[in-house]
């Protein structure tokens, strides 16, 4: 049995795998056909959803909500996404010229978690519109900007962290819907969050360079909260699906 066979899931199948009610699973699942992300009133199945409008068509002063979605059936664990993400987001200066970085996977904003039996789970920020990580930040909002230490800025929903105001409490990482091994990774020395998805300015390099088309950038049409599972939980569902019950 290969993990890349076509394994379309019906909702009853998903319910059986998850052990949850249909309503609960619709609010929390990342599973099905290898890459279905189900949110509260938003469904991407087989990565065939079309954006309601492109970023270039959006109002210039309006935040454009988008995110990277994974088709687990296509992911081979090659970790190309980690290399190109790290290279793009950690540029180097050589003789006054800004060049792509070395592509150290340790500096990537998307992380691929390998499991045994063979299951690979890429993890990156779900760009939740209600941002529980920001809500969990205990730093008082700045009187002028009204921003906590963790905040959003500009047209993209990416997270930014004010290192000068961040107290390194780790509350944001704990509040992440993919908590424990989630989208927010605190620095080991400072415990301040780092390496959250930047969407590469609206053109995610992980999506562009994935050799197997396992990643897709879904733009607009995101109505609200997005619910994710931890990598361990996703791996458990996929292990049951591809290799039978554990």
C-alpha atoms as one frame of an Amber mdcrd trajectory, in Angstrom:
protein
   0.000   0.000   0.000   1.324   3.433  -0.899   0.418   6.587   0.905  -0.166
   8.463  -2.348  -3.136   6.500  -3.611  -6.411   8.337  -4.205  -8.340   8.036
  -0.958 -11.458  10.161  -1.218 -13.317  10.439   2.062 -17.022  10.906   2.557
 -18.261  12.668   5.668 -19.317   9.336   7.245 -15.783   8.032   6.634 -14.295
  11.106   8.289 -16.650  10.776  11.222 -15.628   7.154  11.690 -11.945   8.042
  11.645 -12.196  10.955  14.008 -14.532   9.532  16.600 -16.306  12.878  16.714
 -19.749  13.991  15.684 -20.171  15.388  12.179 -20.657  18.898  13.571 -17.558
  18.687  15.767 -15.405  17.331  12.980 -16.541  19.965  10.506 -15.210  22.533
  12.949 -11.869  20.869  13.653 -10.686  18.533  10.900  -7.689  18.653   8.647
  -8.108  15.400   6.726  -9.779  13.687   3.789  -8.486  13.140   0.274  -5.182
  13.736   1.944  -5.800  17.489   2.008  -9.199  18.763   3.037  -9.296  21.719
   5.365 -12.725  22.231   6.849 -13.509  25.445   8.650 -16.595  27.050  10.089
 -18.551  27.781   6.854 -15.506  27.254   4.572 -14.500  24.061   2.778 -11.528
  23.341   0.548 -11.773  19.852  -0.951  -9.001  18.456  -3.112  -7.530  21.989
  -3.367  -9.930  22.878  -6.157 -11.564  25.886  -4.520 -11.274  29.076  -6.546
 -10.582  32.472  -4.980 -13.474  34.907  -5.060 -11.108  37.637  -6.155  -7.369
  38.056  -6.513  -5.214  40.238  -4.340  -4.738  42.672  -7.206  -8.512  43.139
  -7.417  -8.975  43.625  -3.704  -9.463  47.039  -2.191  -5.990  48.456  -1.459
  -6.801  49.301   2.160  -8.584  46.041   2.957  -6.817  43.119   4.595  -6.617
  40.126   2.247  -7.116  36.894   4.160  -5.431  33.887   2.634  -3.569  30.790
   3.698  -1.544  27.818   2.480  -3.464  24.523   2.347  -1.834  21.079   2.206
  -2.861  18.088   0.073  -1.329  15.326   2.177  -1.853  12.740  -0.582   0.761
  14.554  -2.674   3.314  15.435   0.009   6.392  13.177  -0.191   8.275  14.779
   2.678  10.955  16.154   0.338  11.123  19.376   2.416  11.634  21.600  -0.625
   9.099  23.946   0.978  11.363  24.424   3.995  14.391  25.226   1.843  12.724
  27.805  -0.420  10.888  29.417   2.510  14.099  29.801   4.463  15.985  31.125
   1.437  13.340  33.728   0.590  12.727  34.959   4.124  16.363  35.024   5.247
  18.150  36.918   2.485  21.853  37.740   2.684  23.806  40.780   1.526  26.852
  40.154  -0.694  28.847  43.137  -1.899  25.837  45.376  -1.416  23.488  43.038
  -3.283  20.563  41.306  -1.572  20.566  37.632  -2.518  18.520  34.570  -1.507
  19.705  32.951   1.681  21.294  29.521   2.010  17.965  27.813   2.639  18.681
  26.368   6.091  15.519  24.353   6.958  15.978  25.303  10.617  15.021  28.874
   9.678  11.920  27.937   7.681   8.432  29.252   8.492   6.864  25.999   7.271
   7.918  22.784   8.971   7.481  19.189   7.791   6.987  16.688  10.602   7.891
  13.065   9.661   6.224  10.063  11.276   6.563   6.295  11.264   4.871   4.637
   9.461   5.628   6.980   6.576   3.459  10.076   7.023   4.645  13.653   6.448
   2.729  16.614   7.891   3.686  20.135   6.733   2.632  22.767   9.279   2.257
  26.483   8.721   0.036  29.250  10.049  -3.701  28.908   9.277  -4.131  32.701
   9.374  -7.178  32.438  11.651  -9.140  35.653  11.253 -10.026  35.753  14.950
  -6.328  35.154  15.846  -6.514  33.397  19.248  -2.744  33.804  19.516  -3.062
  37.604  19.464  -5.991  37.505  21.887  -3.852  35.458  24.291  -1.013  37.989
  24.346  -1.035  39.527  27.865   0.870  42.679  26.847  -1.343  45.747  27.147
  -2.233  47.324  23.765  -0.128  50.303  22.770  -2.149  53.511  23.414  -1.575
  54.790  19.871  -1.495  51.696  17.661  -3.702  49.541  19.909  -1.370  46.638
  19.149  -0.238  44.031  21.608   3.255  42.563  21.326   1.839  40.122  18.769
  -0.190  41.815  16.056  -1.138  42.026  12.389  -0.022  44.790  10.118  -0.723
  45.662   6.499  -2.867  43.975   3.868  -1.854  40.378   4.609  -3.015  38.515
   7.736   0.521  37.519   8.748   1.602  37.749  12.364   4.283  40.125  13.553
   5.952  40.281  16.943   7.344  43.380  18.627  10.458  41.899  20.215  10.936
  44.973  22.395   7.511  44.542  24.015   7.232  40.748  23.927   7.773  39.225
  27.389   8.408  35.686  26.128   5.545  34.137  28.094   4.628  31.653  25.352
   0.880  32.314  25.661   0.533  32.778  21.895   2.072  29.370  21.151  -0.203
  27.689  23.704  -3.284  29.403  22.220  -2.460  28.335  18.652  -5.080  25.916
  17.332  -2.225  23.636  16.330  -0.657  23.981  19.781   2.146  21.870  21.210
   3.927  21.532  17.853   2.122  24.325  16.085   2.562  27.239  13.752   4.193
  29.462  16.402   7.650  28.314  17.471   9.175  30.183  20.427  12.911  30.816
  20.296  14.645  28.306  22.569  16.687  30.987  24.298  14.208  33.866  24.576
  10.874  31.984  24.343   9.700  34.761  22.036   7.721  33.604  18.967   9.486
  33.472  15.635   9.315  31.887  12.171   5.592  32.410  11.565   4.393  32.412
   7.952   4.907  35.671   6.030   3.064  34.455   2.897   6.179  35.815   1.136
   4.456  39.117   0.506   1.475  37.412  -1.149   3.400  34.939  -3.320   4.219
  31.935  -1.093   7.443  30.368  -2.329   6.573  26.997  -0.799   3.518  26.811
  -3.054   5.405  28.017  -6.117   8.253  25.525  -5.786   6.556  22.409  -4.379
   7.543  19.773  -6.991   4.440  17.668  -6.374   1.728  20.336  -6.137   0.986
  19.444  -2.523   0.577  23.073  -1.445  -2.041  25.568  -2.579  -2.514  29.269
  -1.804  -6.178  29.997  -1.152  -6.947  33.707  -1.456 -10.099  35.440  -0.186
 -13.354  33.649   0.495 -12.223  33.000   4.075 -15.210  33.932   6.217 -13.993
  33.469   9.744 -12.401  30.963  12.088 -10.176  28.156  10.801  -9.743  25.108
  12.921  -6.618  23.000  12.836  -5.343  19.859  14.439  -1.881  19.280  15.836
   0.604  17.469  13.548   0.303  14.397  15.792  -3.466  14.337  15.363  -3.216
  14.761  11.585  -0.603  11.995  11.422  -2.896   9.736  13.406  -5.780  10.265
  11.007  -3.570   9.719   7.974  -1.981   6.598   9.478  -5.429   5.119  10.022
  -6.430   6.075   6.494  -3.351   4.840   4.636  -2.168   1.920   6.767  -5.230
   0.797   8.676  -6.076   1.172  12.353  -3.090   1.514  14.645
